[in-house]
Amino acid sequence: MSSGDQKNEWPECMGMTGEEAKALIESEAPHLSEVVIINARDPVTMDFRMDRVRVRVINNEVVVVPKVG
């Protein structure tokens, strides 16, 4: 857990579909302004944002633990 007892990672999403993981994260962390599903192989910016979670998928299966950032 991060400061303030807000959850900041979702290991339980491993193996879920991207849509399932996104729905779970949004339900548990409504304060996030951006939960996006991306291909795990796609390039991304390296900026760190406390209001964003990237759900990285291959063949629509979550392959990296989603984390705030």
mmCIF file of the N, C-alpha and C atoms, coordinates in Angstrom:
data_MODEL
# 
_entry.id   MODEL 
# 
loop_
_atom_site.group_PDB 
_atom_site.id 
_atom_site.type_symbol 
_atom_site.label_atom_id 
_atom_site.label_alt_id 
_atom_site.label_comp_id 
_atom_site.label_asym_id 
_atom_site.label_entity_id 
_atom_site.label_seq_id 
_atom_site.pdbx_PDB_ins_code 
_atom_site.Cartn_x 
_atom_site.Cartn_y 
_atom_site.Cartn_z 
_atom_site.occupancy 
_atom_site.B_iso_or_equiv 
_atom_site.pdbx_formal_charge 
_atom_site.auth_seq_id 
_atom_site.auth_comp_id 
_atom_site.auth_asym_id 
_atom_site.auth_atom_id 
_atom_site.pdbx_PDB_model_num 
ATOM 1   N N  . MET A 1 1  ? 0.838   -1.191  0.000   1.00 0.00 ? 1  MET A N  1 
ATOM 2   C CA . MET A 1 1  ? 0.000   0.000   0.000   1.00 0.00 ? 1  MET A CA 1 
ATOM 3   C C  . MET A 1 1  ? 0.875   1.244   0.000   1.00 0.00 ? 1  MET A C  1 
ATOM 4   N N  . SER A 1 2  ? 0.381   2.261   -0.626  1.00 0.00 ? 2  SER A N  1 
ATOM 5   C CA . SER A 1 2  ? 1.102   3.523   -0.639  1.00 0.00 ? 2  SER A CA 1 
ATOM 6   C C  . SER A 1 2  ? 0.691   4.358   0.559   1.00 0.00 ? 2  SER A C  1 
ATOM 7   N N  . SER A 1 3  ? 1.264   5.547   0.654   1.00 0.00 ? 3  SER A N  1 
ATOM 8   C CA . SER A 1 3  ? 0.904   6.420   1.762   1.00 0.00 ? 3  SER A CA 1 
ATOM 9   C C  . SER A 1 3  ? -0.581  6.706   1.726   1.00 0.00 ? 3  SER A C  1 
ATOM 10  N N  . GLY A 1 4  ? -1.184  6.814   2.882   1.00 0.00 ? 4  GLY A N  1 
ATOM 11  C CA . GLY A 1 4  ? -2.621  7.037   2.967   1.00 0.00 ? 4  GLY A CA 1 
ATOM 12  C C  . GLY A 1 4  ? -3.413  5.764   2.771   1.00 0.00 ? 4  GLY A C  1 
ATOM 13  N N  . ASP A 1 5  ? -2.745  4.616   2.777   1.00 0.00 ? 5  ASP A N  1 
ATOM 14  C CA . ASP A 1 5  ? -3.389  3.318   2.603   1.00 0.00 ? 5  ASP A CA 1 
ATOM 15  C C  . ASP A 1 5  ? -4.128  3.175   1.285   1.00 0.00 ? 5  ASP A C  1 
ATOM 16  N N  . GLN A 1 6  ? -3.715  3.913   0.260   1.00 0.00 ? 6  GLN A N  1 
ATOM 17  C CA . GLN A 1 6  ? -4.286  3.737   -1.071  1.00 0.00 ? 6  GLN A CA 1 
ATOM 18  C C  . GLN A 1 6  ? -3.502  2.640   -1.776  1.00 0.00 ? 6  GLN A C  1 
ATOM 19  N N  . LYS A 1 7  ? -4.219  1.745   -2.386  1.00 0.00 ? 7  LYS A N  1 
ATOM 20  C CA . LYS A 1 7  ? -3.578  0.656   -3.114  1.00 0.00 ? 7  LYS A CA 1 
ATOM 21  C C  . LYS A 1 7  ? -2.819  1.228   -4.308  1.00 0.00 ? 7  LYS A C  1 
ATOM 22  N N  . ASN A 1 8  ? -1.615  0.690   -4.583  1.00 0.00 ? 8  ASN A N  1 
ATOM 23  C CA . ASN A 1 8  ? -0.847  1.212   -5.704  1.00 0.00 ? 8  ASN A CA 1 
ATOM 24  C C  . ASN A 1 8  ? -0.382  0.137   -6.686  1.00 0.00 ? 8  ASN A C  1 
ATOM 25  N N  . GLU A 1 9  ? -0.750  -1.129  -6.454  1.00 0.00 ? 9  GLU A N  1 
ATOM 26  C CA . GLU A 1 9  ? -0.482  -2.185  -7.424  1.00 0.00 ? 9  GLU A CA 1 
ATOM 27  C C  . GLU A 1 9  ? -1.522  -3.284  -7.285  1.00 0.00 ? 9  GLU A C  1 
ATOM 28  N N  . TRP A 1 10 ? -1.714  -4.039  -8.367  1.00 0.00 ? 10 TRP A N  1 
ATOM 29  C CA . TRP A 1 10 ? -2.788  -5.024  -8.433  1.00 0.00 ? 10 TRP A CA 1 
ATOM 30  C C  . TRP A 1 10 ? -2.265  -6.352  -8.985  1.00 0.00 ? 10 TRP A C  1 
ATOM 31  N N  . PRO A 1 11 ? -1.516  -7.128  -8.181  1.00 0.00 ? 11 PRO A N  1 
ATOM 32  C CA . PRO A 1 11 ? -0.990  -8.413  -8.669  1.00 0.00 ? 11 PRO A CA 1 
ATOM 33  C C  . PRO A 1 11 ? -2.092  -9.423  -8.986  1.00 0.00 ? 11 PRO A C  1 
ATOM 34  N N  . GLU A 1 12 ? -3.253  -9.242  -8.382  1.00 0.00 ? 12 GLU A N  1 
ATOM 35  C CA . GLU A 1 12 ? -4.364  -10.160 -8.638  1.00 0.00 ? 12 GLU A CA 1 
ATOM 36  C C  . GLU A 1 12 ? -4.890  -10.053 -10.067 1.00 0.00 ? 12 GLU A C  1 
ATOM 37  N N  . CYS A 1 13 ? -4.462  -9.042  -10.804 1.00 0.00 ? 13 CYS A N  1 
ATOM 38  C CA . CYS A 1 13 ? -4.895  -8.854  -12.193 1.00 0.00 ? 13 CYS A CA 1 
ATOM 39  C C  . CYS A 1 13 ? -4.133  -9.738  -13.181 1.00 0.00 ? 13 CYS A C  1 
ATOM 40  N N  . MET A 1 14 ? -3.038  -10.315 -12.745 1.00 0.00 ? 14 MET A N  1 
ATOM 41  C CA . MET A 1 14 ? -2.253  -11.165 -13.643 1.00 0.00 ? 14 MET A CA 1 
ATOM 42  C C  . MET A 1 14 ? -3.128  -12.286 -14.201 1.00 0.00 ? 14 MET A C  1 
ATOM 43  N N  . GLY A 1 15 ? -3.127  -12.423 -15.526 1.00 0.00 ? 15 GLY A N  1 
ATOM 44  C CA . GLY A 1 15 ? -3.914  -13.461 -16.176 1.00 0.00 ? 15 GLY A CA 1 
ATOM 45  C C  . GLY A 1 15 ? -5.326  -13.041 -16.537 1.00 0.00 ? 15 GLY A C  1 
ATOM 46  N N  . MET A 1 16 ? -5.811  -11.928 -15.987 1.00 0.00 ? 16 MET A N  1 
ATOM 47  C CA . MET A 1 16 ? -7.141  -11.413 -16.348 1.00 0.00 ? 16 MET A CA 1 
ATOM 48  C C  . MET A 1 16 ? -7.078  -10.820 -17.751 1.00 0.00 ? 16 MET A C  1 
ATOM 49  N N  . THR A 1 17 ? -8.252  -10.566 -18.323 1.00 0.00 ? 17 THR A N  1 
ATOM 50  C CA . THR A 1 17 ? -8.271  -9.788  -19.559 1.00 0.00 ? 17 THR A CA 1 
ATOM 51  C C  . THR A 1 17 ? -7.998  -8.333  -19.199 1.00 0.00 ? 17 THR A C  1 
ATOM 52  N N  . GLY A 1 18 ? -7.617  -7.552  -20.181 1.00 0.00 ? 18 GLY A N  1 
ATOM 53  C CA . GLY A 1 18 ? -7.372  -6.137  -19.941 1.00 0.00 ? 18 GLY A CA 1 
ATOM 54  C C  . GLY A 1 18 ? -8.603  -5.433  -19.407 1.00 0.00 ? 18 GLY A C  1 
ATOM 55  N N  . GLU A 1 19 ? -9.762  -5.761  -19.960 1.00 0.00 ? 19 GLU A N  1 
ATOM 56  C CA . GLU A 1 19 ? -11.004 -5.115  -19.535 1.00 0.00 ? 19 GLU A CA 1 
ATOM 57  C C  . GLU A 1 19 ? -11.371 -5.478  -18.095 1.00 0.00 ? 19 GLU A C  1 
ATOM 58  N N  . GLU A 1 20 ? -11.169 -6.746  -17.726 1.00 0.00 ? 20 GLU A N  1 
ATOM 59  C CA . GLU A 1 20 ? -11.442 -7.162  -16.345 1.00 0.00 ? 20 GLU A CA 1 
ATOM 60  C C  . GLU A 1 20 ? -10.536 -6.422  -15.365 1.00 0.00 ? 20 GLU A C  1 
ATOM 61  N N  . ALA A 1 21 ? -9.262  -6.338  -15.705 1.00 0.00 ? 21 ALA A N  1 
ATOM 62  C CA . ALA A 1 21 ? -8.306  -5.664  -14.830 1.00 0.00 ? 21 ALA A CA 1 
ATOM 63  C C  . ALA A 1 21 ? -8.635  -4.182  -14.709 1.00 0.00 ? 21 ALA A C  1 
ATOM 64  N N  . LYS A 1 22 ? -8.952  -3.543  -15.826 1.00 0.00 ? 22 LYS A N  1 
ATOM 65  C CA . LYS A 1 22 ? -9.290  -2.119  -15.802 1.00 0.00 ? 22 LYS A CA 1 
ATOM 66  C C  . LYS A 1 22 ? -10.503 -1.877  -14.915 1.00 0.00 ? 22 LYS A C  1 
ATOM 67  N N  . ALA A 1 23 ? -11.520 -2.699  -15.054 1.00 0.00 ? 23 ALA A N  1 
ATOM 68  C CA . ALA A 1 23 ? -12.735 -2.541  -14.237 1.00 0.00 ? 23 ALA A CA 1 
ATOM 69  C C  . ALA A 1 23 ? -12.429 -2.709  -12.753 1.00 0.00 ? 23 ALA A C  1 
ATOM 70  N N  . LEU A 1 24 ? -11.607 -3.701  -12.407 1.00 0.00 ? 24 LEU A N  1 
ATOM 71  C CA . LEU A 1 24 ? -11.248 -3.925  -11.005 1.00 0.00 ? 24 LEU A CA 1 
ATOM 72  C C  . LEU A 1 24 ? -10.481 -2.731  -10.443 1.00 0.00 ? 24 LEU A C  1 
ATOM 73  N N  . ILE A 1 25 ? -9.494  -2.263  -11.183 1.00 0.00 ? 25 ILE A N  1 
ATOM 74  C CA . ILE A 1 25 ? -8.675  -1.139  -10.713 1.00 0.00 ? 25 ILE A CA 1 
ATOM 75  C C  . ILE A 1 25 ? -9.533  0.106   -10.539 1.00 0.00 ? 25 ILE A C  1 
ATOM 76  N N  . GLU A 1 26 ? -10.388 0.399   -11.512 1.00 0.00 ? 26 GLU A N  1 
ATOM 77  C CA . GLU A 1 26 ? -11.247 1.577   -11.410 1.00 0.00 ? 26 GLU A CA 1 
ATOM 78  C C  . GLU A 1 26 ? -12.209 1.474   -10.227 1.00 0.00 ? 26 GLU A C  1 
ATOM 79  N N  . SER A 1 27 ? -12.670 0.262   -9.913  1.00 0.00 ? 27 SER A N  1 
ATOM 80  C CA . SER A 1 27 ? -13.584 0.111   -8.773  1.00 0.00 ? 27 SER A CA 1 
ATOM 81  C C  . SER A 1 27 ? -12.859 0.267   -7.439  1.00 0.00 ? 27 SER A C  1 
ATOM 82  N N  . GLU A 1 28 ? -11.592 -0.148  -7.380  1.00 0.00 ? 28 GLU A N  1 
ATOM 83  C CA . GLU A 1 28 ? -10.829 -0.064  -6.132  1.00 0.00 ? 28 GLU A CA 1 
ATOM 84  C C  . GLU A 1 28 ? -10.108 1.270   -5.954  1.00 0.00 ? 28 GLU A C  1 
ATOM 85  N N  . ALA A 1 29 ? -9.921  2.007   -7.041  1.00 0.00 ? 29 ALA A N  1 
ATOM 86  C CA . ALA A 1 29 ? -9.170  3.264   -6.977  1.00 0.00 ? 29 ALA A CA 1 
ATOM 87  C C  . ALA A 1 29 ? -9.863  4.337   -7.833  1.00 0.00 ? 29 ALA A C  1 
ATOM 88  N N  . PRO A 1 30 ? -11.037 4.779   -7.410  1.00 0.00 ? 30 PRO A N  1 
ATOM 89  C CA . PRO A 1 30 ? -11.782 5.761   -8.210  1.00 0.00 ? 30 PRO A CA 1 
ATOM 90  C C  . PRO A 1 30 ? -11.079 7.117   -8.331  1.00 0.00 ? 30 PRO A C  1 
ATOM 91  N N  . HIS A 1 31 ? -10.064 7.359   -7.502  1.00 0.00 ? 31 HIS A N  1 
ATOM 92  C CA . HIS A 1 31 ? -9.324  8.616   -7.574  1.00 0.00 ? 31 HIS A CA 1 
ATOM 93  C C  . HIS A 1 31 ? -8.403  8.701   -8.796  1.00 0.00 ? 31 HIS A C  1 
ATOM 94  N N  . LEU A 1 32 ? -8.126  7.581   -9.443  1.00 0.00 ? 32 LEU A N  1 
ATOM 95  C CA . LEU A 1 32 ? -7.250  7.587   -10.612 1.00 0.00 ? 32 LEU A CA 1 
ATOM 96  C C  . LEU A 1 32 ? -7.957  8.262   -11.786 1.00 0.00 ? 32 LEU A C  1 
ATOM 97  N N  . SER A 1 33 ? -7.236  9.115   -12.492 1.00 0.00 ? 33 SER A N  1 
ATOM 98  C CA . SER A 1 33 ? -7.855  9.786   -13.632 1.00 0.00 ? 33 SER A CA 1 
ATOM 99  C C  . SER A 1 33 ? -7.616  9.028   -14.942 1.00 0.00 ? 33 SER A C  1 
ATOM 100 N N  . GLU A 1 34 ? -6.689  8.062   -14.935 1.00 0.00 ? 34 GLU A N  1 
ATOM 101 C CA . GLU A 1 34 ? -6.382  7.352   -16.171 1.00 0.00 ? 34 GLU A CA 1 
ATOM 102 C C  . GLU A 1 34 ? -5.986  5.905   -15.879 1.00 0.00 ? 34 GLU A C  1 
ATOM 103 N N  . VAL A 1 35 ? -6.796  4.976   -16.367 1.00 0.00 ? 35 VAL A N  1 
ATOM 104 C CA . VAL A 1 35 ? -6.454  3.552   -16.346 1.00 0.00 ? 35 VAL A CA 1 
ATOM 105 C C  . VAL A 1 35 ? -6.539  3.112   -17.801 1.00 0.00 ? 35 VAL A C  1 
ATOM 106 N N  . VAL A 1 36 ? -5.390  2.802   -18.379 1.00 0.00 ? 36 VAL A N  1 
ATOM 107 C CA . VAL A 1 36 ? -5.346  2.506   -19.814 1.00 0.00 ? 36 VAL A CA 1 
ATOM 108 C C  . VAL A 1 36 ? -4.804  1.101   -20.076 1.00 0.00 ? 36 VAL A C  1 
ATOM 109 N N  . ILE A 1 37 ? -5.366  0.463   -21.077 1.00 0.00 ? 37 ILE A N  1 
ATOM 110 C CA . ILE A 1 37 ? -4.913  -0.850  -21.514 1.00 0.00 ? 37 ILE A CA 1 
ATOM 111 C C  . ILE A 1 37 ? -3.977  -0.629  -22.698 1.00 0.00 ? 37 ILE A C  1 
ATOM 112 N N  . ILE A 1 38 ? -2.766  -1.171  -22.599 1.00 0.00 ? 38 ILE A N  1 
ATOM 113 C CA . ILE A 1 38 ? -1.799  -1.022  -23.687 1.00 0.00 ? 38 ILE A CA 1 
ATOM 114 C C  . ILE A 1 38 ? -1.139  -2.368  -23.984 1.00 0.00 ? 38 ILE A C  1 
ATOM 115 N N  . ASN A 1 39 ? -0.636  -2.501  -25.201 1.00 0.00 ? 39 ASN A N  1 
ATOM 116 C CA . ASN A 1 39 ? 0.133   -3.676  -25.560 1.00 0.00 ? 39 ASN A CA 1 
ATOM 117 C C  . ASN A 1 39 ? 1.444   -3.623  -24.782 1.00 0.00 ? 39 ASN A C  1 
ATOM 118 N N  . ALA A 1 40 ? 1.815   -4.711  -24.158 1.00 0.00 ? 40 ALA A N  1 
ATOM 119 C CA . ALA A 1 40 ? 3.016   -4.744  -23.315 1.00 0.00 ? 40 ALA A CA 1 
ATOM 120 C C  . ALA A 1 40 ? 4.283   -4.433  -24.091 1.00 0.00 ? 40 ALA A C  1 
ATOM 121 N N  . ARG A 1 41 ? 4.246   -4.574  -25.396 1.00 0.00 ? 41 ARG A N  1 
ATOM 122 C CA . ARG A 1 41 ? 5.435   -4.327  -26.215 1.00 0.00 ? 41 ARG A CA 1 
ATOM 123 C C  . ARG A 1 41 ? 5.503   -2.910  -26.768 1.00 0.00 ? 41 ARG A C  1 
ATOM 124 N N  . ASP A 1 42 ? 4.451   -2.137  -26.581 1.00 0.00 ? 42 ASP A N  1 
ATOM 125 C CA . ASP A 1 42 ? 4.430   -0.776  -27.119 1.00 0.00 ? 42 ASP A CA 1 
ATOM 126 C C  . ASP A 1 42 ? 5.286   0.167   -26.282 1.00 0.00 ? 42 ASP A C  1 
ATOM 127 N N  . PRO A 1 43 ? 5.945   1.125   -26.930 1.00 0.00 ? 43 PRO A N  1 
ATOM 128 C CA . PRO A 1 43 ? 6.720   2.117   -26.175 1.00 0.00 ? 43 PRO A CA 1 
ATOM 129 C C  . PRO A 1 43 ? 5.787   3.064   -25.427 1.00 0.00 ? 43 PRO A C  1 
ATOM 130 N N  . VAL A 1 44 ? 6.240   3.533   -24.276 1.00 0.00 ? 44 VAL A N  1 
ATOM 131 C CA . VAL A 1 44 ? 5.467   4.475   -23.467 1.00 0.00 ? 44 VAL A CA 1 
ATOM 132 C C  . VAL A 1 44 ? 6.389   5.577   -22.964 1.00 0.00 ? 44 VAL A C  1 
ATOM 133 N N  . THR A 1 45 ? 5.796   6.685   -22.555 1.00 0.00 ? 45 THR A N  1 
ATOM 134 C CA . THR A 1 45 ? 6.589   7.745   -21.951 1.00 0.00 ? 45 THR A CA 1 
ATOM 135 C C  . THR A 1 45 ? 7.086   7.267   -20.595 1.00 0.00 ? 45 THR A C  1 
ATOM 136 N N  . MET A 1 46 ? 8.169   7.830   -20.113 1.00 0.00 ? 46 MET A N  1 
ATOM 137 C CA . MET A 1 46 ? 8.758   7.396   -18.862 1.00 0.00 ? 46 MET A CA 1 
ATOM 138 C C  . MET A 1 46 ? 8.363   8.282   -17.678 1.00 0.00 ? 46 MET A C  1 
ATOM 139 N N  . ASP A 1 47 ? 7.425   9.198   -17.894 1.00 0.00 ? 47 ASP A N  1 
ATOM 140 C CA . ASP A 1 47 ? 6.991   10.060  -16.797 1.00 0.00 ? 47 ASP A CA 1 
ATOM 141 C C  . ASP A 1 47 ? 6.218   9.248   -15.757 1.00 0.00 ? 47 ASP A C  1 
ATOM 142 N N  . PHE A 1 48 ? 6.329   9.633   -14.518 1.00 0.00 ? 48 PHE A N  1 
ATOM 143 C CA . PHE A 1 48 ? 5.647   8.956   -13.409 1.00 0.00 ? 48 PHE A CA 1 
ATOM 144 C C  . PHE A 1 48 ? 4.467   9.811   -12.973 1.00 0.00 ? 48 PHE A C  1 
ATOM 145 N N  . ARG A 1 49 ? 3.282   9.221   -13.008 1.00 0.00 ? 49 ARG A N  1 
ATOM 146 C CA . ARG A 1 49 ? 2.077   9.956   -12.618 1.00 0.00 ? 49 ARG A CA 1 
ATOM 147 C C  . ARG A 1 49 ? 1.324   9.165   -11.557 1.00 0.00 ? 49 ARG A C  1 
ATOM 148 N N  . MET A 1 50 ? 1.016   9.820   -10.465 1.00 0.00 ? 50 MET A N  1 
ATOM 149 C CA . MET A 1 50 ? 0.299   9.183   -9.350  1.00 0.00 ? 50 MET A CA 1 
ATOM 150 C C  . MET A 1 50 ? -1.184  8.959   -9.654  1.00 0.00 ? 50 MET A C  1 
ATOM 151 N N  . ASP A 1 51 ? -1.663  9.464   -10.785 1.00 0.00 ? 51 ASP A N  1 
ATOM 152 C CA . ASP A 1 51 ? -3.075  9.319   -11.132 1.00 0.00 ? 51 ASP A CA 1 
ATOM 153 C C  . ASP A 1 51 ? -3.289  8.380   -12.320 1.00 0.00 ? 51 ASP A C  1 
ATOM 154 N N  . ARG A 1 52 ? -2.268  7.586   -12.661 1.00 0.00 ? 52 ARG A N  1 
ATOM 155 C CA . ARG A 1 52 ? -2.355  6.721   -13.846 1.00 0.00 ? 52 ARG A CA 1 
ATOM 156 C C  . ARG A 1 52 ? -1.912  5.297   -13.524 1.00 0.00 ? 52 ARG A C  1 
ATOM 157 N N  . VAL A 1 53 ? -2.622  4.346   -14.146 1.00 0.00 ? 53 VAL A N  1 
ATOM 158 C CA . VAL A 1 53 ? -2.198  2.945   -14.136 1.00 0.00 ? 53 VAL A CA 1 
ATOM 159 C C  . VAL A 1 53 ? -2.253  2.457   -15.583 1.00 0.00 ? 53 VAL A C  1 
ATOM 160 N N  . ARG A 1 54 ? -1.187  1.820   -16.008 1.00 0.00 ? 54 ARG A N  1 
ATOM 161 C CA . ARG A 1 54 ? -1.165  1.188   -17.328 1.00 0.00 ? 54 ARG A CA 1 
ATOM 162 C C  . ARG A 1 54 ? -1.359  -0.308  -17.134 1.00 0.00 ? 54 ARG A C  1 
ATOM 163 N N  . VAL A 1 55 ? -2.331  -0.862  -17.843 1.00 0.00 ? 55 VAL A N  1 
ATOM 164 C CA . VAL A 1 55 ? -2.600  -2.296  -17.817 1.00 0.00 ? 55 VAL A CA 1 
ATOM 165 C C  . VAL A 1 55 ? -1.946  -2.860  -19.079 1.00 0.00 ? 55 VAL A C  1 
ATOM 166 N N  . ARG A 1 56 ? -0.855  -3.587  -18.900 1.00 0.00 ? 56 ARG A N  1 
ATOM 167 C CA . ARG A 1 56 ? -0.080  -4.090  -20.038 1.00 0.00 ? 56 ARG A CA 1 
ATOM 168 C C  . ARG A 1 56 ? -0.517  -5.508  -20.375 1.00 0.00 ? 56 ARG A C  1 
ATOM 169 N N  . VAL A 1 57 ? -0.918  -5.687  -21.643 1.00 0.00 ? 57 VAL A N  1 
ATOM 170 C CA . VAL A 1 57 ? -1.455  -6.968  -22.084 1.00 0.00 ? 57 VAL A CA 1 
ATOM 171 C C  . VAL A 1 57 ? -0.718  -7.488  -23.306 1.00 0.00 ? 57 VAL A C  1 
ATOM 172 N N  . ILE A 1 58 ? -0.762  -8.788  -23.458 1.00 0.00 ? 58 ILE A N  1 
ATOM 173 C CA . ILE A 1 58 ? -0.397  -9.468  -24.697 1.00 0.00 ? 58 ILE A CA 1 
ATOM 174 C C  . ILE A 1 58 ? -1.553  -10.409 -24.989 1.00 0.00 ? 58 ILE A C  1 
ATOM 175 N N  . ASN A 1 59 ? -2.096  -10.330 -26.202 1.00 0.00 ? 59 ASN A N  1 
ATOM 176 C CA . ASN A 1 59 ? -3.281  -11.119 -26.576 1.00 0.00 ? 59 ASN A CA 1 
ATOM 177 C C  . ASN A 1 59 ? -4.413  -10.923 -25.570 1.00 0.00 ? 59 ASN A C  1 
ATOM 178 N N  . ASN A 1 60 ? -4.580  -9.699  -25.106 1.00 0.00 ? 60 ASN A N  1 
ATOM 179 C CA . ASN A 1 60 ? -5.605  -9.271  -24.151 1.00 0.00 ? 60 ASN A CA 1 
ATOM 180 C C  . ASN A 1 60 ? -5.495  -9.953  -22.787 1.00 0.00 ? 60 ASN A C  1 
ATOM 181 N N  . GLU A 1 61 ? -4.331  -10.473 -22.436 1.00 0.00 ? 61 GLU A N  1 
ATOM 182 C CA . GLU A 1 61 ? -4.099  -11.042 -21.110 1.00 0.00 ? 61 GLU A CA 1 
ATOM 183 C C  . GLU A 1 61 ? -3.059  -10.194 -20.388 1.00 0.00 ? 61 GLU A C  1 
ATOM 184 N N  . VAL A 1 62 ? -3.356  -9.823  -19.140 1.00 0.00 ? 62 VAL A N  1 
ATOM 185 C CA . VAL A 1 62 ? -2.437  -8.995  -18.359 1.00 0.00 ? 62 VAL A CA 1 
ATOM 186 C C  . VAL A 1 62 ? -1.172  -9.799  -18.076 1.00 0.00 ? 62 VAL A C  1 
ATOM 187 N N  . VAL A 1 63 ? -0.010  -9.219  -18.459 1.00 0.00 ? 63 VAL A N  1 
ATOM 188 C CA . VAL A 1 63 ? 1.266   -9.933  -18.331 1.00 0.00 ? 63 VAL A CA 1 
ATOM 189 C C  . VAL A 1 63 ? 2.268   -9.208  -17.430 1.00 0.00 ? 63 VAL A C  1 
ATOM 190 N N  . VAL A 1 64 ? 1.919   -8.000  -16.974 1.00 0.00 ? 64 VAL A N  1 
ATOM 191 C CA . VAL A 1 64 ? 2.757   -7.229  -16.054 1.00 0.00 ? 64 VAL A CA 1 
ATOM 192 C C  . VAL A 1 64 ? 1.853   -6.719  -14.950 1.00 0.00 ? 64 VAL A C  1 
ATOM 193 N N  . VAL A 1 65 ? 2.296   -6.808  -13.708 1.00 0.00 ? 65 VAL A N  1 
ATOM 194 C CA . VAL A 1 65 ? 1.478   -6.323  -12.585 1.00 0.00 ? 65 VAL A CA 1 
ATOM 195 C C  . VAL A 1 65 ? 1.171   -4.841  -12.783 1.00 0.00 ? 65 VAL A C  1 
ATOM 196 N N  . PRO A 1 66 ? -0.114  -4.475  -12.868 1.00 0.00 ? 66 PRO A N  1 
ATOM 197 C CA . PRO A 1 66 ? -0.456  -3.056  -13.001 1.00 0.00 ? 66 PRO A CA 1 
ATOM 198 C C  . PRO A 1 66 ? -0.079  -2.286  -11.748 1.00 0.00 ? 66 PRO A C  1 
ATOM 199 N N  . LYS A 1 67 ? 0.561   -1.129  -11.959 1.00 0.00 ? 67 LYS A N  1 
ATOM 200 C CA . LYS A 1 67 ? 1.007   -0.277  -10.845 1.00 0.00 ? 67 LYS A CA 1 
ATOM 201 C C  . LYS A 1 67 ? 0.719   1.177   -11.165 1.00 0.00 ? 67 LYS A C  1 
ATOM 202 N N  . VAL A 1 68 ? 0.554   1.970   -10.117 1.00 0.00 ? 68 VAL A N  1 
ATOM 203 C CA . VAL A 1 68 ? 0.432   3.413   -10.289 1.00 0.00 ? 68 VAL A CA 1 
ATOM 204 C C  . VAL A 1 68 ? 1.735   3.924   -10.876 1.00 0.00 ? 68 VAL A C  1 
ATOM 205 N N  . GLY A 1 69 ? 1.628   4.837   -11.781 1.00 0.00 ? 69 GLY A N  1 
ATOM 206 C CA . GLY A 1 69 ? 2.808   5.436   -12.372 1.00 0.00 ? 69 GLY A CA 1 
ATOM 207 C C  . GLY A 1 69 ? 2.538   5.852   -13.744 1.00 0.00 ? 69 GLY A C  1 
# 
